[in-house]
Amino acid sequence: MDKFLHDQPSKPRTRDEKEKTINRLKRIEGQVRGIQKMVEEDRYCMDILVQISAIQSALKNVGFNVTERHIHHCVSDAIKQGEGHETIEELMSVMKQFSK
């Protein structure tokens, strides 16, 4: 991965933000394990594909939430500090990867 402008967010995540994101990721982790079990049990392909689609959607939602937070805090703060162009370019680069 490319080097980013900052190692830490301009405003640390709140405990609630962390808990919500971690809980979502743990649910996704459980879904992935569920798919693994479905494959091991030789379940019907369409059932597996439906679960894969659900995981993709859940991951996208986590990504959108992180992106929204990044824009409200990190990008906004960078613009106020005169570093907006670089931060927006960095975000756009990641968004291109995210949309593939």
Solvent accessible surface area in square Angstrom, and as a share of the most:
residue,aa,sasa,rsa
1,M,198,0.88
2,D,104,0.54
3,K,196,0.83
4,F,79,0.33
5,L,83,0.41
6,H,102,0.45
7,D,139,0.72
8,Q,138,0.61
9,P,35,0.22
10,S,62,0.40
11,K,93,0.40
12,P,100,0.63
13,R,99,0.36
14,T,66,0.38
15,R,194,0.71
16,D,79,0.41
17,E,54,0.24
18,K,103,0.44
19,E,90,0.41
20,K,104,0.44
21,T,35,0.20
22,I,86,0.44
23,N,74,0.38
24,R,72,0.26
25,L,76,0.38
26,K,124,0.53
27,R,151,0.55
28,I,13,0.06
29,E,84,0.38
30,G,35,0.34
31,Q,59,0.26
32,V,76,0.44
33,R,143,0.52
34,G,32,0.31
35,I,22,0.11
36,Q,107,0.48
37,K,119,0.50
38,M,18,0.08
39,V,90,0.52
40,E,124,0.56
41,E,90,0.40
42,D,130,0.67
43,R,110,0.40
44,Y,150,0.57
45,C,89,0.53
46,M,103,0.46
47,D,57,0.30
48,I,23,0.12
49,L,95,0.47
50,V,89,0.51
51,Q,65,0.29
52,I,64,0.33
53,S,63,0.41
54,A,40,0.31
55,I,15,0.08
56,Q,107,0.47
57,S,58,0.37
58,A,27,0.21
59,L,88,0.44
60,K,107,0.45
61,N,81,0.41
62,V,13,0.08
63,G,13,0.13
64,F,106,0.44
65,N,57,0.29
66,V,63,0.36
67,T,24,0.14
68,E,97,0.43
69,R,27,0.10
70,H,48,0.21
71,I,78,0.40
72,H,119,0.53
73,H,45,0.20
74,C,18,0.11
75,V,9,0.05
76,S,35,0.22
77,D,41,0.21
78,A,5,0.04
79,I,94,0.48
80,K,159,0.67
81,Q,128,0.57
82,G,66,0.64
83,E,67,0.30
84,G,9,0.09
85,H,132,0.59
86,E,87,0.39
87,T,2,0.01
88,I,71,0.36
89,E,93,0.42
90,E,32,0.14
91,L,23,0.11
92,M,92,0.41
93,S,56,0.36
94,V,53,0.31
95,M,49,0.22
96,K,132,0.56
97,Q,93,0.41
98,F,69,0.29
99,S,89,0.58
100,K,199,0.84
